[in-house]
Structures are given as C-alpha cells and as structure tokens.
Amino acid sequence: MVKLTKIYTRGGDAGETSLGDGTRVPKHAPRPAAYGTVDEANAVIGIARLTAVADGGEAADAMLARIQNDLFDLGADLCTPEEENPKYPPLRVTTGQVARLEAEIDAMNAELQPLNSFILPGGKPTAAQLHLARTVARRAEREITRAAELEPVGAEAVKYINRLSDHLFVLARWINDRGATDVLWVPGANR
C-alpha cells in the first residue's frame, strides 16, 4: 500500500520525474504524458460523479467508481516500464478489467436505440461531463499509443483506454434517459 507522509520532494524541480522503476525521465516524456492524461480523465470522471446518482442512479456511480480505481491501476501500469522477470512484479491492467468494461457497455447498449446522427455533448449534467471525460480518455489513448511506438506498453493498457472512451460514450447516452434526451447533431442546421 502507498504511504505518503511528505507531498513535495523537490525531485521534480529540474523538470524530471521518477518512473515506477526509479528511472528519471523528463516530465514531458511519453510515459509521464500518458499517465498524466489518464489522471486528467480520472479527475473529470470525479466531477461527473458529483451528479451521477441524481442523473443516472447508483449503478452509474458504481461503474464510475470502479473505473476511477482502474485508472489508478492504469497509471501504475504506465508508470512502470515493461521488463522481463522483474524483482517486484508491477501492477498491470488485466483482461478482466477490459472484459468488465465490455460487459457493462453491452448491458447499457442493449437498452439504447440505434443512433441516427452523431451526438453533441449535452443532455443531463452528468452526461455532458462524461462526454468531456470521453474526449480526455481519447487524448490519453493517443498519448499511450505514442509511448507504445517508442517503448513496450502492455496490450491490456491500450485495450482498456480504448474501451473506456466507448464506455463513457454509452454511459452518457444511458444517463440521458436511455438516449431519449441526447442532443443530436443536425448537419448544416445553421447555414
């Protein structure tokens, strides 16, 4: 378990940070950029949870709570470079976490009508926040795949962030009265 007794260390004052294995890298290196954006997505989900119960019920909030915990797992995964036979096996995202997202997406999507247009972020406050979280998750995915081009990144980490943006999209629709209060794009409406 993590125990933090001092919040500032001055270790990053020169623009570097430590990865999970102790390696020092620039704060703008691909791994810190990736897990920093994952942290940002987690923060936006935290804001969405402020209204999740009112807008979507306990089930929506419970899904988001699990996702927030998973995002810390994802950050830990990304923070620790891949290596063979590590002395201390790092925390990694699992196929089970990805499968849970898929099962939740399928269950929610079964209650939704097919889309006839693209959706504009909006509807209920929680849905709007989830659309923002979805866009941050997509940015995190771009950062993770950029890092994966340069060094090994676990396949389940990439799958998880990809499924997460889909999950947040479907959950936003589900919260919008099962899609009934989605805000639809009308192409060329303001010409």
C-alpha positions, 0 to 999 in steps of 0.5 A, a space after each residue: 500500500 502507498 504511504 505518503 507522509 511528505 507531498 513535495 520532494 523537490 525531485 521534480 524541480 529540474 523538470 524530471 520525474 521518477 518512473 515506477 522503476 526509479 528511472 528519471 525521465 523528463 516530465 514531458 516524456 511519453 510515459 509521464 504524458 500518458 499517465 498524466 492524461 489518464 489522471 486528467 480523465 480520472 479527475 473529470 470522471 470525479 466531477 461527473 460523479 458529483 451528479 451521477 446518482 441524481 442523473 443516472 442512479 447508483 449503478 452509474 456511480 458504481 461503474 464510475 467508481 470502479 473505473 476511477 480505481 482502474 485508472 489508478 491501476 492504469 497509471 501504475 501500469 504506465 508508470 512502470 516500464 515493461 521488463 522481463 522477470 522483474 524483482 517486484 512484479 508491477 501492477 498491470 491492467 488485466 483482461 478482466 478489467 477490459 472484459 468488465 468494461 465490455 460487459 457493462 457497455 453491452 448491458 447499457 447498449 442493449 437498452 439504447 436505440 440505434 443512433 441516427 446522427 452523431 451526438 453533441 455533448 449535452 443532455 443531463 449534467 452528468 452526461 455532458 461531463 462524461 462526454 468531456 471525460 470521453 474526449 480526455 480518455 481519447 487524448 490519453 489513448 493517443 498519448 499511450 499509443 505514442 509511448 507504445 511506438 517508442 517503448 513496450 506498453 502492455 496490450 491490456 493498457 491500450 485495450 482498456 483506454 480504448 474501451 473506456 472512451 466507448 464506455 463513457 460514450 454509452 454511459 452518457 447516452 444511458 444517463 440521458 434517459 436511455 438516449 431519449 434526451 441526447 442532443 443530436 447533431 443536425 448537419 448544416 442546421 445553421 447555414 
